[in-house]
């Protein structure tokens, strides 16, 4: 046995101030990764404009990160066994800093997307490993504190993203939404490496399912590209989209067959034999996808059609965090006393109600305050949904399956967010085009409006442009309301699915909620 191994085995556990500093540094890594899922949302119009692409293409900045992160999540267990959870976490932490720098330096959409994919690959393992390390460094009697630190960084991250993204983008430029994380991640990773030196970091024999990983990348990648590019290529009238659909379908079927017969699958599909897990994980995926779609199109609409800056679009989106943070402990207590399925269902129905509220009250003259109220209330229902749902999923599987179940649930949730972003963009664009045509066809007095403006000295072309601008604005407004309706329906479906989960026999563990 070497001296280095003996030193690791005999290392004293962290106590006092070093313990809490290490916990904060680990939580900070998790916060940065979760923050990155939403910090670019309000900056998409600015990024797209600066890089000379459409806002639809700009949303690839969101989906590329989410897909890469989702693909990496199932690899976390293998990486932790092969290299040690601590070493993997710190490597990803520092890698996150380097790639964030490269994202900010990107001068083209292609380079930015490539770096966002790489950023997702480094970010994917950080979230599950941060929870693992926090529970490892704290003694068992303080496990609740470890869970609280992890849950708060996970909850605050997506709420802070739009606000920070908007302020940074408006005042310093979009590149700084990536640059700002570089010194924080670098300092956090290096400080943690020094503090954790000598701490136990067990490794073991690790086998990776290379074929399963390859098939996963193929079908997920093909499907995401198809969803992103479908609208631009007239969907299945395009040979390219047809080929991508065939690749995705064949890849998915081959993936299912391989994973169900592989001894050490990268994604343990056998967990789907538990009805409770299927119900909870599907509820989580459908509900999260619908919710995430709403926080993608809201800032886009505000900036593209309502004249909001990225900063104010960020405020309009991030205000939901106020009640989310306040209500989180209350919901945690309620889960212990009431049926968690009921809490999840009410939370999702509440989110659906907020979408209907927006659908019925939003118009081209809506004020910030009128728009802020439903967003503020969203925080309560968001916590009611997110806090218990993963606990229900974990309570439905055997104890030895919980690690794989958590990875699979997070994989489905992250992938659902990416797919929903692409689908809502496509449907929003299609609805805008349909509404534009219908409004134009129903304008029997359109020429009269143009004539009225010309009699007041407005040039004919300018009058037609102004009228066209009004029609376009109304078309986008109606399309946005249509999308809120679609999202409400998806949330209603999600609320019904949760009742497939059997009633838990006792209190559930909500520590995995995010």
C-alpha positions, -999 to +999 in steps of 0.1 A: +000+000+000+015+033-010+019+063+013-007+083-008-033+056-003-026+053+034-029+091+037-063+090+020-075+062+043-063+080+074-075+115+065-095+132+092-130+142+081-137+179+076-151+197+107-160+232+117-153+261+093-135+239+067-166+217+065-190+245+058-166+263+034-163+230+014-201+226+015-205+261+001-180+255-026-197+223-036-231+240-036-217+269-057-207+244-084-242+231-085-256+266-085-235+276-115-247+246-135-284+250-127-280+288-134-267+280-168-300+263-178-318+297-177-292+325-178-292+326-216-330+326-220-335+363-219-303+369-239-314+349-270-326+378-291-294+397-284-271+367-291-291+360-323-288+396-335-251+398-328-243+366-345-266+373-375-291+345-370-328+342-362-342+340-327-353+304-336-317+295-343-306+313-312-327+290-290-302+262-301-280+278-274-305+265-249-313+231-264-276+222-272-267+226-235-297+207-223-292+178-246-255+174-238-262+177-201-290+150-204-266+126-222-239+130-196-262+124-166-263+086-171-225+086-173-222+100-138-222+067-120-195+052-142-173+084-139-176+083-101-166+047-099-138+049-125-121+082-113-137+089-079-167+112-073-145+139-058-119+140-086-147+139-113-166+167-096-135+190-094-124+182-129-159+191-142-159+222-120-127+235-135-136+223-170-168+243-167-148+275-161-126+269-191-155+261-215-175+291-202-146+313-213-147+297-247-184+303-250-180+340-243-152+342-269-173+326-296-177+347-328-201+325-346-232+304-339-214+272-348-186+278-323-210+289-296-231+258-301-200+235-300-189+251-267-224+249-252-224+212-260-190+209-243-203+230-214-233+206-210-210+176-210-190+191-181-221+204-163-241+172-165-223+152-137-220+182-114-256+182-102-258+146-090-222+145-078-227+177-057-255+161-038-234+129-033-204+149-020-225+170+003-240+139+019-205+123+021-187+152+039-214+159+064-219+134+093-252+115+092-268+136+119-263+167+097-276+150+065-306+173+065-284+204+064-265+190+034-298+184+017-310+220+024-278+235+010-281+214-022-318+220-026-315+258-021-287+261-047-308+240-071-340+261-065-324+296-067-303+289-098-330+288-124-348+318-108-316+339-107-307+330-143-331+353-161-325+383-138-287+380-139-287+372-177-308+403-184-288+427-163-255+414-176-266+413-213-279+449-213-250+464-194-220+444-204-229+424-235-241+388-240-206+373-238-204+383-201-232+359-191-204+333-197-174+353-187-189+361-153-188+324-143-152+319-153-134+333-122-162+320-099-159+284-112-121+285-114-117+298-079-143+275-065-128+244-081-092+252-071-102+261-035-123+229-032-094+208-046-071+221-019-096+217+009-106+181-001-070+169-006-065+137+013-102+130+018-114+095+009-124+093-028-132+056-033-130+040-068-141+007-080-143-015-111-163+004-136-178-010-168-192+014-194-219+004-219-202+018-250-228+006-275-256+019-253-239+053-250-234+055-288-270+046-295-282+072-269-261+099-286-274+089-321-311+089-314-312+118-290-290+139-313-310+131-344-343+138-327-332+171-313-318+183-347-350+172-364-370+192-339-348+223-342-346+222-380-380+208-389-398+242-392-370+256-414-372+227-438-410+222-440-409+192-418-414+158-435-415+174-470-377+177-465-354+147-473-331+158-445-359+157-419-371+123-432-335+109-428-332+123-393-366+109-383-356+074-396-322+076-377-339+087-345-366+060-347-341+031-356-317+044-330-343+046-303-356+010-310-321-003-311-313+015-279-343+000-261-334-036-273-298-032-263-304-016-229-329-043-220-305-071-228-272-055-216-258-067-182-245-032-173-268-008-192-259+029-193-296+036-187-313+009-165-347+007-183-357-022-160-367+005-135-397+012-157-412-020-142-423+001-112-456+017-120-449+045-094-417+055-110-432+055-145-460+078-132-438+102-112-410+104-138-435+110-167-453+136-146-420+153-139-410+152-176-442+164-191-448+190-164-412+203-165-412+204-203-444+225-203-432+248-176-398+253-192-414+261-225-433+289-208-402+305-194-386+303-229-413+320-249-422+347-223-389+366-224-387+361-262-422+377-267-415+405-242-383+415-261-394+408-296-428+424-295-433+443-263-402+464-264-387+451-231-350+451-225-333+418-215-331+432-179-368+438-176-376+405-194-354+389-167-373+406-139-406+395-154-394+359-155-373+357-123-399+373-100-414+338-095-384+331-072-397+353-044-426+331-033-407+299-044-381+305-018-406+315+009-429+286+003-403+258-001-401+250+037-439+251+040-444+227+011-417+204+027-438+203+059-470+198+040-456+167+022-451+150+055-488+155+065-508+152+032-508+129+002-478+141-019-497+131-051-524+157-042-498+184-036-481+176-069-515+176-087-525+209-072-492+224-080-494+214-117-530+225-120-520+258-104-493+263-131-519+255-157-542+280-141-515+307-144-512+299-181-549+304-185-547+336-165-522+349-190-542+336-219-573+355-208-557+388-196-526+394-217-529+418-246-506+442-265-513+469-238-505+447-208-485+465-181-455+451-162-476+449-130-504+431-147-479+406-162-460+403-129-488+390-108-493+356-125-455+352-127-452+359-090-479+334-081-461+308-103-435+304-075-459+288-051-472+262-076-437+256-089-425+244-055-456+223-049-448+205-081-410+202-080-404+194-043-425+161-039-424+147-074-389+132-074-394+119-038-424+100-052-403+085-080-376+074-055-402+059-031-414+037-059-382+018-065-360-006-045-333+011-023-305-004-045-321+011-076-325+047-063-292+060-077-301+047-112-337+059-108-325+094-099-302+095-129-330+083-153-355+107-139-331+137-143-322+124-178-359+124-188-366+158-172-336+175-189-344+160-223-380+170-220-369+206-214-348+206-246-375+189-267-402+213-253-381+243-262-378+232-298-415+222-301-429+254-286-407+276-309-420+257-339-456+258-328-453+295-319-439+304-354-466+283-371-494+299-351-480+334-359-481+326-396-516+312-395-529+342-374-512+366-398-530+351-428-564+350-410-561+386-399-550+398-433-579+380-450-604+394-426-593+430-430-620+443-453-612+478-444-574+475-448-573+496-479-594+522-461-569+524-433-541+529-458-561+557-476-568+574-443-531+576-434-522+588-469-547+617-467-528+628-436-496+630-455-481+595-448-465+580-479-483+549-493-454+525-487-450+538-452-487+534-445-487+498-458-456+491-437-473+505-406-504+484-412-483+453-418-464+460-385-497+462-366-509+429-382-476+412-374-477+424-338-513+411-333-504+378-349-475+372-325-497+383-296-524+358-305-498+331-312-483+337-277-518+333-261-523+301-282-491+287-268-501+295-232-533+275-240-512+246-253-490+246-223-520+246-200-533+215-217-500+198-213-499+207-176-534+193-173-523+160-188-493+159-164-516+165-134-537+135-144-506+112-149-495+116-112-525+096-101-509+065-117-485+066-087-496+043-058-501+062-026-468+061-005-469+040+026-451+066+046-433+099+044-412+104+012-377+118+010-378+152-008-340+156-008-338+150-045-362+177-055-350+200-082 
